Amino acid sequence: MSDFEHRTKVNQVQDKRIKLHVWDTLGQEKYKTLSPNYYRGSLGIIFCYAANNRTTFENLQYWKDQVQNNGGADSCKILIATKSDAPNKEVDKAEGEKKAKEWGMNFFETSSKEDLGVERAIEFLAQQIKTTKVDAHLNNQNGMRLNPVQNDQNQEERKCAC
């Protein structure tokens, strides 16, 4: 597995196709200087922490501050607890839910290993983007410029690696 991943996922939300580009630096120190370039102009941001690693939970404030200070403040945001199937959890669900509520975000528990919750979280974020960003843009043509997704029947859709 590489230490930096990019995935593309297209979700159908009502009458619109929402194309999500997921950039995952896995919280690596060496990408901290590049990360602000990815939140600037992002319509959606996923904050993740590993339920079996308290340090990743404690680092959330750093990432939230980075997003706030580097142009991602108006993005739709969700909080995801990964590795929810881990037997040795260091952060329980209630703590994650509390953080999400404090930050005004929705909370999801996921397990890529067990394929639990990932699709639900991505579908929710796509719906949130469509409702708060795309529909708002269509109602106010003075806002951001959105590029329509072309209907490509051969496009391979891959699962998100949150």
Backbone as CSV, one residue per row, in Angstrom:
resi,resn,N_x,N_y,N_z,CA_x,CA_y,CA_z,C_x,C_y,C_z
1,MET,0.842,-1.181,0.000,0.000,0.000,0.000,0.885,1.241,0.000
2,SER,0.555,2.202,-0.851,1.330,3.443,-0.877,0.950,4.291,0.335
3,ASP,1.757,5.290,0.615,1.469,6.136,1.762,0.652,7.370,1.380
4,PHE,0.168,7.430,0.155,-0.685,8.508,-0.310,-1.638,7.899,-1.333
5,GLU,-2.931,8.109,-1.143,-3.879,7.484,-2.052,-4.851,8.505,-2.612
6,HIS,-5.252,8.269,-3.839,-6.286,9.056,-4.494,-7.303,8.087,-5.076
7,ARG,-8.544,8.320,-4.766,-9.634,7.508,-5.307,-10.672,8.449,-5.909
8,THR,-11.332,7.972,-6.935,-12.439,8.709,-7.532,-13.681,7.844,-7.411
9,LYS,-14.768,8.454,-6.992,-16.030,7.735,-6.826,-17.136,8.625,-7.359
10,VAL,-17.998,8.057,-8.186,-19.142,8.796,-8.715,-20.393,8.258,-8.033
11,ASN,-21.161,9.158,-7.413,-22.407,8.798,-6.748,-23.561,9.463,-7.475
12,GLN,-24.614,8.724,-7.699,-25.845,9.281,-8.246,-26.662,9.780,-7.066
13,VAL,-26.942,11.077,-7.031,-27.754,11.665,-5.979,-28.935,12.324,-6.655
14,GLN,-30.082,11.701,-6.520,-31.295,12.128,-7.206,-30.995,12.257,-8.695
15,ASP,-31.112,13.447,-9.258,-30.921,13.636,-10.700,-29.508,14.090,-11.064
16,LYS,-28.595,14.102,-10.116,-27.235,14.590,-10.371,-26.216,13.497,-10.081
17,ARG,-25.143,13.516,-10.865,-24.003,12.643,-10.601,-22.946,13.484,-9.892
18,ILE,-22.554,13.052,-8.716,-21.570,13.765,-7.914,-20.272,12.967,-7.973
19,LYS,-19.228,13.594,-8.502,-17.933,12.933,-8.618,-17.065,13.368,-7.446
20,LEU,-16.663,12.399,-6.638,-15.850,12.671,-5.466,-14.413,12.248,-5.736
21,HIS,-13.478,13.130,-5.462,-12.057,12.806,-5.508,-11.609,12.736,-4.054
22,VAL,-11.165,11.573,-3.621,-10.737,11.388,-2.237,-9.224,11.314,-2.212
23,TRP,-8.613,12.282,-1.534,-7.156,12.342,-1.362,-6.871,11.943,0.066
24,ASP,-6.116,10.899,0.255,-5.840,10.384,1.590,-4.335,10.351,1.814
25,THR,-3.872,11.221,2.709,-2.436,11.270,3.029,-2.115,10.383,4.225
26,LEU,-3.128,9.722,4.775,-2.964,8.846,5.935,-2.341,9.588,7.115
27,GLY,-2.533,10.912,7.158,-2.035,11.726,8.257,-0.525,11.816,8.340
28,GLN,0.153,11.514,7.262,1.610,11.463,7.277,2.215,12.868,7.353
29,GLU,3.191,12.995,8.205,3.891,14.264,8.441,4.423,14.867,7.143
30,LYS,4.980,14.055,6.269,5.618,14.580,5.059,4.628,15.237,4.094
31,TYR,3.313,15.021,4.273,2.330,15.632,3.383,1.660,16.861,3.989
32,LYS,2.041,17.240,5.205,1.384,18.368,5.856,1.496,19.656,5.057
33,THR,2.604,19.864,4.361,2.755,21.101,3.587,1.947,21.065,2.295
34,LEU,1.650,19.891,1.776,0.867,19.772,0.546,-0.636,19.813,0.810
35,SER,-1.054,19.369,1.963,-2.474,19.221,2.266,-3.311,20.472,2.031
36,PRO,-2.857,21.682,2.420,-3.691,22.867,2.190,-4.116,23.042,0.730
37,ASN,-3.314,22.601,-0.204,-3.684,22.703,-1.615,-4.909,21.859,-1.933
38,TYR,-5.118,20.805,-1.192,-6.252,19.926,-1.445,-7.539,20.415,-0.798
39,TYR,-7.469,21.131,0.336,-8.732,21.588,0.899,-9.244,22.844,0.234
40,ARG,-8.356,23.649,-0.307,-8.774,24.878,-0.966,-9.691,24.535,-2.132
41,GLY,-10.906,24.988,-2.070,-11.863,24.730,-3.134,-12.596,23.403,-3.018
42,SER,-12.304,22.630,-1.984,-13.000,21.354,-1.796,-14.442,21.599,-1.374
43,LEU,-15.337,20.809,-1.922,-16.741,20.909,-1.537,-17.054,20.027,-0.338
44,GLY,-16.238,18.997,-0.121,-16.452,18.091,0.997,-15.134,17.621,1.591
45,ILE,-15.115,17.457,2.904,-13.914,17.006,3.602,-14.315,15.937,4.609
46,ILE,-13.534,14.867,4.629,-13.749,13.774,5.576,-12.607,13.787,6.583
47,PHE,-12.946,13.978,7.851,-11.967,13.859,8.925,-12.044,12.423,9.430
48,CYS,-10.904,11.748,9.500,-10.871,10.353,9.951,-9.914,10.179,11.113
49,TYR,-10.262,9.252,11.968,-9.338,8.791,13.002,-9.552,7.292,13.159
50,ALA,-8.527,6.609,13.624,-8.616,5.174,13.860,-9.109,4.951,15.287
51,ALA,-10.193,4.205,15.433,-10.777,3.969,16.753,-9.811,3.244,17.688
52,ASN,-8.814,2.583,17.131,-7.850,1.854,17.961,-6.544,2.626,18.160
53,ASN,-6.586,3.953,17.895,-5.376,4.765,18.028,-5.753,6.166,18.521
54,ARG,-5.637,6.389,19.821,-6.046,7.669,20.416,-5.308,8.858,19.813
55,THR,-4.038,8.683,19.445,-3.266,9.788,18.875,-3.940,10.339,17.630
56,THR,-4.509,9.478,16.793,-5.181,9.967,15.575,-6.402,10.806,15.939
57,PHE,-7.083,10.438,17.017,-8.225,11.221,17.493,-7.759,12.573,18.018
58,GLU,-6.685,12.570,18.785,-6.151,13.815,19.338,-5.629,14.749,18.249
59,ASN,-5.181,14.194,17.132,-4.675,15.010,16.019,-5.783,15.656,15.182
60,LEU,-7.026,15.297,15.427,-8.128,15.864,14.643,-8.173,17.387,14.720
61,GLN,-7.896,17.938,15.899,-7.960,19.398,16.055,-6.956,20.080,15.117
62,TYR,-5.761,19.508,14.985,-4.757,20.063,14.058,-5.337,20.107,12.641
63,TRP,-5.921,18.990,12.196,-6.443,18.931,10.828,-7.628,19.865,10.634
64,LYS,-8.478,19.969,11.649,-9.611,20.889,11.554,-9.107,22.334,11.434
65,ASP,-8.102,22.696,12.231,-7.522,24.039,12.149,-6.915,24.286,10.775
66,GLN,-6.238,23.292,10.211,-5.644,23.430,8.878,-6.717,23.704,7.827
67,VAL,-7.805,22.968,7.899,-8.905,23.175,6.955,-9.489,24.566,7.141
68,GLN,-9.735,24.941,8.380,-10.315,26.257,8.683,-9.428,27.394,8.169
69,ASN,-8.125,27.260,8.320,-7.193,28.330,7.972,-6.722,28.318,6.521
70,ASN,-7.062,27.273,5.780,-6.539,27.150,4.418,-7.612,26.985,3.354
71,GLY,-8.766,27.555,3.579,-9.748,27.642,2.511,-10.783,26.552,2.457
72,GLY,-10.876,25.705,3.461,-11.886,24.660,3.431,-13.010,24.872,4.425
73,ALA,-13.092,26.068,4.992,-14.067,26.336,6.057,-15.511,26.145,5.603
74,ASP,-15.817,26.415,4.339,-17.190,26.314,3.856,-17.525,24.953,3.260
75,SER,-16.605,24.017,3.336,-16.840,22.678,2.799,-17.818,21.907,3.671
76,CYS,-18.509,20.953,3.063,-19.303,19.989,3.829,-18.308,19.056,4.509
77,LYS,-18.564,18.718,5.755,-17.596,17.911,6.506,-18.297,16.800,7.264
78,ILE,-17.632,15.654,7.366,-18.099,14.560,8.203,-16.909,14.021,8.996
79,LEU,-17.212,13.344,10.096,-16.192,12.721,10.929,-16.395,11.212,10.879
80,ILE,-15.318,10.492,10.575,-15.380,9.037,10.468,-14.401,8.400,11.446
81,ALA,-14.915,7.428,12.194,-14.072,6.557,13.018,-13.799,5.312,12.186
82,THR,-12.551,5.117,11.791,-12.198,3.918,11.033,-11.849,2.798,12.022
83,LYS,-11.733,1.597,11.500,-11.355,0.420,12.299,-12.310,0.210,13.472
84,SER,-13.598,0.436,13.208,-14.601,0.275,14.273,-14.730,-1.183,14.702
85,ASP,-14.186,-2.090,13.925,-14.227,-3.510,14.262,-13.040,-3.944,15.130
86,ALA,-12.124,-3.039,15.392,-10.913,-3.385,16.157,-11.280,-3.800,17.580
87,PRO,-10.667,-4.866,18.075,-10.977,-5.326,19.432,-10.387,-4.430,20.522
88,ASN,-9.357,-3.683,20.191,-8.646,-2.865,21.183,-8.900,-1.382,20.969
89,LYS,-10.165,-0.971,21.006,-10.507,0.438,20.784,-9.946,1.315,21.893
90,GLU,-9.392,2.445,21.477,-8.899,3.449,22.420,-9.818,4.670,22.465
91,VAL,-10.705,4.772,21.469,-11.674,5.871,21.410,-13.039,5.233,21.188
92,ASP,-13.960,5.438,22.121,-15.264,4.798,21.948,-16.186,5.664,21.080
93,LYS,-17.256,5.050,20.646,-18.206,5.704,19.742,-18.752,7.009,20.327
94,ALA,-19.092,6.995,21.621,-19.663,8.188,22.263,-18.721,9.381,22.183
95,GLU,-17.430,9.128,22.316,-16.443,10.211,22.236,-16.381,10.794,20.825
96,GLY,-16.437,9.930,19.826,-16.456,10.386,18.433,-17.719,11.173,18.120
97,GLU,-18.853,10.671,18.589,-20.125,11.366,18.373,-20.118,12.749,19.040
98,LYS,-19.542,12.821,20.229,-19.462,14.101,20.948,-18.625,15.108,20.159
99,LYS,-17.470,14.666,19.646,-16.597,15.547,18.861,-17.336,16.041,17.611
100,ALA,-17.997,15.129,16.911,-18.735,15.507,15.700,-19.823,16.529,16.018
101,LYS,-20.528,16.313,17.104,-21.589,17.254,17.504,-20.999,18.627,17.821
102,GLU,-19.878,18.657,18.566,-19.211,19.927,18.888,-18.823,20.680,17.623
103,TRP,-18.394,19.940,16.616,-17.922,20.551,15.376,-19.029,20.744,14.343
104,GLY,-20.254,20.337,14.651,-21.369,20.495,13.721,-21.286,19.572,12.517
105,MET,-20.803,18.355,12.736,-20.640,17.372,11.656,-21.435,16.121,11.974
106,ASN,-21.700,15.342,10.955,-22.262,14.017,11.155,-21.131,13.031,11.419
107,PHE,-21.456,11.972,12.158,-20.470,10.985,12.582,-20.808,9.623,11.991
108,PHE,-19.757,8.906,11.570,-19.916,7.559,11.036,-18.826,6.663,11.581
109,GLU,-19.189,5.433,11.913,-18.205,4.411,12.240,-18.052,3.523,11.012
110,THR,-16.807,3.193,10.671,-16.567,2.371,9.490,-15.528,1.296,9.774
111,SER,-15.561,0.302,8.915,-14.526,-0.723,8.901,-14.294,-1.108,7.449
112,SER,-13.146,-0.732,6.922,-12.813,-1.127,5.548,-12.605,-2.634,5.484
113,LYS,-12.040,-3.191,6.524,-11.778,-4.631,6.583,-13.078,-5.423,6.474
114,GLU,-14.095,-4.993,7.200,-15.389,-5.683,7.200,-16.372,-5.078,6.196
115,ASP,-15.934,-4.029,5.475,-16.780,-3.323,4.510,-18.069,-2.815,5.165
116,LEU,-17.908,-2.136,6.295,-19.044,-1.612,7.046,-19.012,-0.087,7.104
117,GLY,-20.116,0.537,6.714,-20.293,1.959,6.912,-19.623,2.889,5.918
118,VAL,-18.673,2.393,5.142,-17.927,3.268,4.230,-18.859,3.838,3.167
119,GLU,-19.613,2.983,2.503,-20.526,3.462,1.449,-21.552,4.429,2.013
120,ARG,-22.090,4.129,3.193,-23.098,4.991,3.809,-22.534,6.381,4.064
121,ALA,-21.305,6.457,4.562,-20.683,7.756,4.845,-20.451,8.534,3.553
122,ILE,-19.947,7.864,2.533,-19.684,8.525,1.244,-20.985,8.997,0.610
123,GLU,-22.011,8.162,0.656,-23.316,8.554,0.096,-23.885,9.762,0.838
124,PHE,-23.712,9.790,2.162,-24.192,10.934,2.934,-23.465,12.204,2.522
125,LEU,-22.138,12.127,2.406,-21.366,13.309,2.022,-21.764,13.787,0.626
126,ALA,-21.943,12.860,-0.305,-22.372,13.235,-1.661,-23.730,13.927,-1.627
127,GLN,-24.653,13.414,-0.818,-25.980,14.033,-0.679,-25.857,15.425,-0.073
128,GLN,-25.004,15.564,0.931,-24.802,16.860,1.583,-24.215,17.869,0.589
129,ILE,-23.252,17.445,-0.213,-22.653,18.321,-1.221,-23.705,18.733,-2.236
130,LYS,-24.499,17.775,-2.684,-25.528,18.078,-3.676,-26.518,19.095,-3.122
131,THR,-26.970,18.867,-1.904,-27.989,19.730,-1.307,-27.464,21.122,-0.988
132,THR,-26.280,21.196,-0.359,-25.800,22.497,0.120,-24.921,23.244,-0.871
133,LYS,-24.324,22.550,-1.808,-23.409,23.213,-2.745,-23.957,23.249,-4.169
134,VAL,-24.321,22.101,-4.720,-24.776,22.047,-6.113,-26.116,22.738,-6.276
135,ASP,-27.100,22.369,-5.446,-28.419,22.996,-5.557,-28.336,24.493,-5.275
136,ALA,-27.521,24.873,-4.295,-27.348,26.305,-3.991,-26.753,27.029,-5.192
137,HIS,-25.792,26.389,-5.864,-25.178,26.989,-7.049,-26.203,27.159,-8.162
138,LEU,-27.019,26.151,-8.363,-28.028,26.219,-9.420,-29.061,27.303,-9.143
139,ASN,-29.324,27.568,-7.855,-30.271,28.614,-7.481,-29.644,29.999,-7.477
140,ASN,-28.309,30.057,-7.450,-27.592,31.323,-7.431,-26.422,31.221,-8.410
141,GLN,-26.635,31.570,-9.636,-25.640,31.396,-10.692,-24.406,32.276,-10.508
142,ASN,-24.366,33.117,-9.476,-23.204,33.965,-9.230,-22.116,33.254,-8.428
143,GLY,-22.377,32.047,-7.969,-21.461,31.344,-7.071,-20.345,30.615,-7.790
144,MET,-19.977,29.469,-7.253,-18.856,28.701,-7.766,-19.158,28.077,-9.122
145,ARG,-18.114,27.723,-9.829,-18.247,27.055,-11.119,-18.070,25.558,-10.900
146,LEU,-19.065,24.798,-11.314,-19.013,23.352,-11.182,-18.939,22.732,-12.568
147,ASN,-18.083,21.763,-12.743,-17.985,21.059,-14.012,-18.874,19.834,-13.976
148,PRO,-19.750,19.677,-14.972,-20.626,18.501,-14.962,-19.817,17.232,-15.198
149,VAL,-20.287,16.137,-14.627,-19.655,14.834,-14.829,-20.218,14.245,-16.111
150,GLN,-19.345,13.830,-16.998,-19.778,13.209,-18.241,-20.288,11.806,-17.951
151,ASN,-21.308,11.387,-18.660,-21.861,10.059,-18.484,-21.010,9.068,-19.264
152,ASP,-20.075,8.430,-18.601,-19.146,7.488,-19.220,-19.493,6.088,-18.740
153,GLN,-20.079,5.294,-19.615,-20.522,3.952,-19.250,-19.361,3.036,-18.890
154,ASN,-18.149,3.319,-19.372,-17.005,2.442,-19.129,-16.198,2.823,-17.898
155,GLN,-16.604,3.882,-17.225,-15.835,4.361,-16.079,-15.923,3.356,-14.933
156,GLU,-14.776,2.957,-14.407,-14.739,2.017,-13.280,-14.894,2.794,-11.999
157,GLU,-15.866,2.372,-11.170,-16.066,3.012,-9.876,-15.402,2.144,-8.829
158,ARG,-14.503,2.755,-8.031,-13.789,2.024,-7.012,-14.289,2.423,-5.639
159,LYS,-14.175,1.509,-4.703,-14.572,1.797,-3.326,-13.575,2.770,-2.713
160,CYS,-14.084,3.613,-1.830,-13.235,4.542,-1.093,-12.391,3.767,-0.095
161,ALA,-11.174,4.210,0.072,-10.272,3.569,1.045,-10.100,4.484,2.247
162,CYS,-11.180,4.763,2.954,-11.117,5.653,4.117,-10.350,5.018,5.240
